[in-house]
Amino acid sequence: MANVQNISADPPSDRRNQDATIFKIPVGKLGLLSSILMGGACGFIVFFATFFLAIIGMTIYDAATHTSMLNLNISYLYIAAPVGLLAMAVSLAYLLTVWVRRKMSGAE
């Protein structure tokens, strides 16, 4: 008799072998320092992107209302800093949770 094997293109889906990913980037294998650096980088990127958009928005607002109250302190102090800190807190919470779950499960 012929020995028939079940060959498939996709390996079987096993929950234990799947790592946490963000946009196909395996963040489940990051160490503690890497997780902290990635969280800080996320907060930095969001801060500067929000700061840029806040400056553009305030410039458009000043041009539309014909006022000259463009104060860059408002754009980073009240808009960009809270958004950047929130993004950093959320990303750190997620990445550190993944790290703690991996350490507690004994995957290493």
Secondary structure, 3 states (H helix, E strand, C coil): CCCCCCCCCCCCCCHHHCCCEECCEEHHHCCHHHHHHHHHHHHHHHHHHHHHHHHHHHHHHHHHHCCCCCCHHHHHHHHHHHHHHHHHHHHHHHHHHHHHHHHHHCCC
